[in-house]
Amino acid sequence: MFWSGLKRSLINAVIDRFGKNIIIAPDGEEHFTVRVQIKTERPEPFFGWLFQFGTLVEIVEPCELKEKYLEMLNEVMGKYI
C-alpha cells in the first residue's frame, strides 16, 4: 500500500506508527509519498489511525484498500445523515 501527497508535517507520525524500515519519497516541497505494509484482511485499526489526519493523507494503492476505507467512511456517515 502507498499514500501520496502526505504533508511533510506528518512524517514523524508515520515513522512512529510504522518504524524507519519504510520507503519514503519526496513528492514536491511540502509533501511526501510512503509505502507501508498493513494487514489488509483487518484494516480497521489502520483506518482509525489514518482518519485522524483527515484530508492531509490519501490512500492511493491498492484500490481494494481504498474502497474498503470509503465503505467504512460511508457507513459512519450514514449514522449521522
BELJO-V153227 format. One record per residue. N is the residue number from 1. RES is the residue in one small letter. BURIAL is b if it has 24 or more other C-alpha atoms within 12 Angstrom, else e. Layout:
((N | RES | BURIAL) (N | RES | BURIAL))
//
This chain:
((1 | m | b) (2 | f | b) (3 | w | b) (4 | s | b) (5 | g | b) (6 | l | b) (7 | k | b) (8 | r | b) (9 | s | e) (10 | l | b) (11 | i | b) (12 | n | e) (13 | a | e) (14 | v | b) (15 | i | e) (16 | d | e) (17 | r | e) (18 | f | e) (19 | g | e) (20 | k | e) (21 | n | e) (22 | i | e) (23 | i | e) (24 | i | b) (25 | a | e) (26 | p | e) (27 | d | e) (28 | g | e) (29 | e | e) (30 | e | e) (31 | h | e) (32 | f | b) (33 | t | b) (34 | v | b) (35 | r | b) (36 | v | b) (37 | q | e) (38 | i | e) (39 | k | e) (40 | t | e) (41 | e | e) (42 | r | e) (43 | p | e) (44 | e | e) (45 | p | e) (46 | f | b) (47 | f | b) (48 | g | e) (49 | w | e) (50 | l | b) (51 | f | e) (52 | q | e) (53 | f | e) (54 | g | e) (55 | t | e) (56 | l | e) (57 | v | b) (58 | e | b) (59 | i | b) (60 | v | e) (61 | e | e) (62 | p | e) (63 | c | e) (64 | e | e) (65 | l | b) (66 | k | b) (67 | e | e) (68 | k | e) (69 | y | b) (70 | l | e) (71 | e | e) (72 | m | e) (73 | l | e) (74 | n | e) (75 | e | e) (76 | v | e) (77 | m | e) (78 | g | e) (79 | k | e) (80 | y | e) (81 | i | e))
//
